[in-house]
Amino acid sequence: MITFTDSDLLKLDERYAIEGIPFHARPAHAAMDILGVQFSMGFNSNPQIAELELAYARLIPEVEYTWPGMGTGLAASIDRVRKVTIGVVFGVVTIAVDQGLGFSNHREWAEWCRNDRMIAEKSAFAFADMHDLVYGIERGTRSHNASVFWGLAAEQLKLVAESLSQSGSANSAILQPICLTAELALKGTLLNLGVSERDLKDRKLFGHDLTKLGQKMTLERGHRDDHLLLAALKKFPDYVDERYRETKLSRLEIIALALDAQFVAASAVRRISGEDLAGQMEAIGPGPRADFFR
């Protein structure tokens, strides 16, 4: 039996912080560092690993709630926003929406949705968009630059989800990552389709104009999402100009934009990756996306 103290764990944690090890990975690193040759996982797992993990979580609670999964997105019930971490899946599995959204069971999801079918179906499509975005990035392109842009879009979406789920008011600052989520995803797909980064930066051609980017993408690679996607892009503000102003949008309007950005990003990726949980939902239920979104 190897002994350790809180001080030992805190010293290790400081080292891990300097090394840039994410919170969620630190308990396992501590177990390996402290147990050494006695570290073992699996059938003959050393019981001290669990002891170390509990002690670490007591001292550094962030290790329990910062696991990134495959990525992060958001769903909404009126103006309540739920941050959702998409789990890591191996092999072929059946994904239940309530579990995918992080609820314990179907009843809990239904209550969060106010037992309103429209809210539930919209949250199901939100989950499908998250799934298609994060798994599409993983599987979708061999273009390094496209992957970078898509990854940056997903990071912006994570900021949006965290902000809206932890706040109760609307503010102008959140519009920047919302718009960047859409812009970076669109540009990543256009890079994949052969549009040069130089052209994407050209203000006369595209710049930060989301509608022009969307029109070019739908022209180069059409998709069933196109009508809804182009309609959604017209709702976005000129965020270069808006960064110097206080927004007049309500929280509900900002949440709608955030969900649109998530949809745009997912649609941009799935037309390249082929990852299409949203398509399955349209085919077998709840039905065409246009029945729930205008």
C-alpha positions as CSV (number, residue, x, y, z in Angstrom):
1,M,0.0,0.0,0.0
2,I,1.5,3.3,-1.1
3,T,0.6,6.4,1.0
4,F,0.0,9.9,-0.3
5,T,-1.1,13.2,1.1
6,D,-3.2,16.1,-0.2
7,S,0.1,18.0,-0.4
8,D,1.5,15.3,-2.8
9,L,-1.6,15.7,-5.0
10,L,-1.5,19.5,-5.0
11,K,2.2,19.5,-6.0
12,L,1.5,17.1,-8.8
13,D,-1.5,19.2,-9.9
14,E,0.7,22.3,-10.1
15,R,3.2,20.4,-12.3
16,Y,0.3,19.1,-14.5
17,A,-0.9,22.7,-14.9
18,I,2.5,23.8,-16.1
19,E,2.7,20.9,-18.5
20,G,-0.8,21.8,-19.9
21,I,-2.5,18.5,-18.9
22,P,-6.3,18.9,-19.0
23,F,-8.1,18.7,-15.6
24,H,-10.0,15.5,-16.6
25,A,-6.8,13.7,-17.3
26,R,-4.9,14.6,-14.2
27,P,-6.2,11.9,-11.8
28,A,-5.0,9.1,-14.1
29,H,-1.6,10.8,-14.4
30,A,-1.4,11.2,-10.6
31,A,-2.2,7.5,-10.2
32,M,0.6,6.5,-12.6
33,D,3.1,8.9,-10.9
34,I,2.3,7.8,-7.4
35,L,1.7,4.1,-7.9
36,G,4.5,3.6,-10.4
37,V,4.9,-0.1,-11.1
38,Q,1.9,-0.9,-9.0
39,F,-0.4,1.0,-11.4
40,S,-2.7,-1.4,-13.2
41,M,-6.0,-1.1,-14.9
42,G,-8.5,-3.7,-16.1
43,F,-9.3,-7.0,-14.5
44,N,-6.6,-6.7,-11.9
45,S,-7.0,-2.9,-11.4
46,N,-5.2,-1.5,-8.3
47,P,-8.0,-0.4,-5.9
48,Q,-5.8,2.6,-4.9
49,I,-6.5,4.1,-8.3
50,A,-10.1,4.8,-7.3
51,E,-8.9,6.1,-3.9
52,L,-6.6,8.5,-5.7
53,E,-9.3,9.7,-8.1
54,L,-11.7,10.4,-5.2
55,A,-9.0,12.4,-3.4
56,Y,-8.1,14.3,-6.5
57,A,-11.7,15.3,-7.2
58,R,-12.1,16.4,-3.6
59,L,-9.2,18.8,-3.9
60,I,-9.7,19.8,-7.6
61,P,-13.4,19.5,-8.5
62,E,-12.8,20.6,-12.0
63,V,-11.6,17.1,-12.9
64,E,-15.2,15.9,-12.6
65,Y,-17.0,18.3,-14.9
66,T,-14.4,19.4,-17.5
67,W,-14.3,16.2,-19.6
68,P,-14.5,17.4,-23.2
69,G,-15.8,14.2,-24.8
70,M,-15.9,14.5,-28.5
71,G,-17.2,18.0,-28.4
72,T,-19.7,20.4,-27.0
73,G,-23.0,21.8,-28.2
74,L,-26.3,23.2,-26.9
75,A,-30.0,22.5,-26.8
76,A,-32.8,24.8,-25.6
77,S,-36.2,24.7,-24.0
78,I,-37.6,28.1,-24.5
79,D,-34.8,30.3,-23.0
80,R,-33.2,27.6,-20.9
81,V,-30.0,26.4,-22.5
82,R,-28.4,23.1,-21.8
83,K,-24.7,22.5,-22.5
84,V,-24.2,19.1,-23.9
85,T,-21.0,17.1,-24.1
86,I,-21.0,14.5,-26.9
87,G,-19.6,11.2,-25.7
88,V,-17.0,9.1,-27.3
89,V,-18.6,6.1,-29.2
90,F,-16.8,3.0,-30.4
91,G,-18.4,0.7,-33.0
92,V,-22.0,0.8,-34.0
93,V,-24.4,1.9,-31.3
94,T,-28.0,3.1,-31.0
95,I,-28.1,6.6,-29.5
96,A,-31.2,7.7,-27.5
97,V,-31.7,11.4,-27.7
98,D,-32.4,11.8,-24.0
99,Q,-29.2,10.0,-23.1
100,G,-27.3,11.9,-25.7
101,L,-28.5,15.2,-24.2
102,G,-27.3,14.0,-20.8
103,F,-30.6,13.2,-19.1
104,S,-31.0,10.3,-16.8
105,N,-34.1,9.0,-18.6
106,H,-36.8,9.9,-21.1
107,R,-39.1,11.4,-18.4
108,E,-36.4,13.8,-17.2
109,W,-35.9,15.0,-20.8
110,A,-39.7,15.4,-21.4
111,E,-40.1,17.5,-18.2
112,W,-37.2,19.7,-19.3
113,C,-39.0,20.1,-22.6
114,R,-42.2,21.1,-20.7
115,N,-43.9,18.0,-22.2
116,D,-44.0,20.0,-25.4
117,R,-43.5,17.9,-28.5
118,M,-42.2,20.9,-30.6
119,I,-39.5,21.7,-28.0
120,A,-38.5,18.0,-27.8
121,E,-38.2,17.6,-31.5
122,K,-36.1,20.8,-31.8
123,S,-33.8,19.5,-29.1
124,A,-33.5,16.2,-30.9
125,F,-32.4,18.0,-34.0
126,A,-30.0,20.1,-31.9
127,F,-28.4,16.9,-30.6
128,A,-28.2,15.5,-34.2
129,D,-26.4,18.7,-35.3
130,M,-23.9,18.4,-32.4
131,H,-23.3,14.8,-33.3
132,D,-22.8,15.4,-37.0
133,L,-20.5,18.3,-36.3
134,V,-18.1,16.7,-33.9
135,Y,-18.0,13.2,-35.5
136,G,-17.9,14.8,-38.9
137,I,-14.8,16.7,-38.0
138,E,-13.2,13.5,-36.8
139,R,-14.0,11.6,-39.9
140,G,-14.7,14.1,-42.6
141,T,-11.7,15.5,-44.5
142,R,-8.1,14.9,-45.3
143,S,-7.6,18.6,-45.8
144,H,-5.5,19.9,-42.8
145,N,-6.7,23.5,-43.2
146,A,-10.4,22.5,-43.4
147,S,-10.0,20.4,-40.2
148,V,-8.4,23.4,-38.5
149,F,-11.2,25.7,-39.4
150,W,-13.8,23.1,-38.4
151,G,-12.1,22.5,-35.1
152,L,-12.0,26.3,-34.4
153,A,-15.7,26.5,-35.2
154,A,-16.4,23.7,-32.7
155,E,-14.3,25.6,-30.0
156,Q,-16.4,28.7,-30.7
157,L,-19.6,26.7,-30.3
158,K,-18.3,25.4,-26.9
159,L,-17.9,29.0,-25.7
160,V,-21.4,29.8,-26.8
161,A,-22.9,26.7,-25.0
162,E,-21.0,27.4,-21.8
163,S,-21.9,31.1,-21.8
164,L,-25.6,30.7,-22.5
165,S,-26.1,27.7,-20.2
166,Q,-24.5,29.6,-17.3
167,S,-26.2,33.0,-17.8
168,G,-29.7,34.4,-17.7
169,S,-29.4,37.5,-19.7
170,A,-28.4,38.5,-23.2
171,N,-25.3,40.5,-24.1
172,S,-23.5,41.6,-27.2
173,A,-20.2,39.7,-26.6
174,I,-21.8,36.3,-27.3
175,L,-22.6,37.3,-30.8
176,Q,-18.9,37.1,-31.8
177,P,-18.5,33.4,-31.1
178,I,-21.9,32.6,-32.5
179,C,-21.0,34.2,-35.8
180,L,-17.5,32.8,-35.8
181,T,-19.0,29.3,-35.4
182,A,-20.8,29.7,-38.6
183,E,-18.1,31.5,-40.5
184,L,-15.3,29.1,-39.6
185,A,-17.3,26.0,-40.5
186,L,-18.4,27.5,-43.8
187,K,-14.8,28.5,-44.7
188,G,-13.5,25.0,-43.6
189,T,-15.9,23.4,-46.1
190,L,-15.1,25.8,-48.8
191,L,-11.4,25.1,-48.3
192,N,-12.2,21.4,-48.6
193,L,-14.0,22.2,-51.9
194,G,-11.0,23.9,-53.3
195,V,-11.6,27.6,-52.6
196,S,-8.3,29.2,-51.6
197,E,-7.7,30.7,-48.2
198,R,-6.6,33.9,-50.0
199,D,-10.1,34.2,-51.7
200,L,-11.8,33.5,-48.4
201,K,-10.0,36.4,-46.8
202,D,-10.8,38.8,-49.8
203,R,-13.4,41.2,-48.5
204,K,-14.7,41.8,-52.0
205,L,-15.3,38.1,-52.5
206,F,-16.3,36.8,-49.1
207,G,-14.6,38.3,-46.0
208,H,-17.0,37.9,-43.1
209,D,-20.1,37.8,-45.2
210,L,-21.9,34.7,-44.1
211,T,-24.6,34.9,-46.8
212,K,-21.9,35.0,-49.6
213,L,-20.0,32.1,-47.9
214,G,-23.2,30.1,-47.7
215,Q,-24.2,30.8,-51.3
216,K,-20.8,29.7,-52.5
217,M,-20.9,26.5,-50.4
218,T,-24.4,25.5,-51.6
219,L,-23.4,26.2,-55.2
220,E,-20.3,24.0,-54.9
221,R,-21.9,21.2,-52.8
222,G,-25.7,21.2,-52.7
223,H,-27.5,19.5,-49.8
224,R,-31.1,19.1,-48.6
225,D,-30.3,21.6,-45.8
226,D,-29.6,24.5,-48.3
227,H,-33.0,26.3,-48.2
228,L,-33.0,26.4,-44.4
229,L,-29.3,27.1,-44.2
230,L,-29.5,30.2,-46.5
231,A,-32.6,31.4,-44.6
232,A,-30.8,31.1,-41.3
233,L,-27.7,33.0,-42.5
234,K,-29.8,36.0,-43.5
235,K,-30.8,36.4,-39.8
236,F,-27.2,36.8,-38.6
237,P,-26.0,40.3,-37.7
238,D,-23.0,42.0,-39.3
239,Y,-20.8,41.0,-36.4
240,V,-17.8,43.1,-37.5
241,D,-20.0,46.2,-37.1
242,E,-22.0,44.8,-34.2
243,R,-18.9,44.4,-32.0
244,Y,-18.9,48.1,-31.4
245,R,-22.6,48.3,-30.3
246,E,-24.9,47.0,-27.6
247,T,-27.2,44.4,-29.1
248,K,-30.9,45.0,-29.1
249,L,-31.6,41.2,-29.5
250,S,-33.4,39.4,-26.7
251,R,-32.1,36.3,-25.0
252,L,-34.6,34.2,-27.0
253,E,-33.3,35.7,-30.3
254,I,-29.7,35.2,-29.3
255,I,-30.4,31.5,-28.4
256,A,-32.1,31.1,-31.8
257,L,-29.0,32.4,-33.5
258,A,-26.8,30.1,-31.5
259,L,-28.9,27.1,-32.5
260,D,-28.8,28.3,-36.1
261,A,-25.0,28.6,-35.9
262,Q,-24.8,25.0,-34.6
263,F,-27.0,23.9,-37.5
264,V,-25.0,25.8,-40.1
265,A,-21.7,24.4,-38.8
266,A,-23.2,20.8,-38.7
267,S,-24.6,21.2,-42.3
268,A,-21.3,22.5,-43.6
269,V,-19.4,19.5,-42.2
270,R,-21.9,16.8,-43.0
271,R,-22.1,17.6,-46.7
272,I,-18.4,16.6,-46.8
273,S,-18.2,13.9,-44.1
274,G,-21.4,12.0,-44.8
275,E,-22.0,11.9,-41.0
276,D,-25.7,12.4,-40.9
277,L,-27.7,11.6,-37.8
278,A,-30.0,14.5,-38.7
279,G,-30.8,12.8,-42.0
280,Q,-31.8,9.6,-40.1
281,M,-34.1,11.6,-37.9
282,E,-35.8,13.2,-41.0
283,A,-36.2,9.8,-42.5
284,I,-37.6,7.8,-39.6
285,G,-38.8,10.4,-37.2
286,P,-39.6,13.0,-36.1
287,G,-39.8,14.0,-39.8
288,P,-38.6,16.8,-42.1
289,R,-36.6,19.4,-40.4
290,A,-38.6,22.1,-42.1
291,D,-41.7,21.0,-40.1
292,F,-40.0,22.3,-37.0
293,F,-37.9,25.2,-38.2
294,R,-38.7,28.2,-40.4
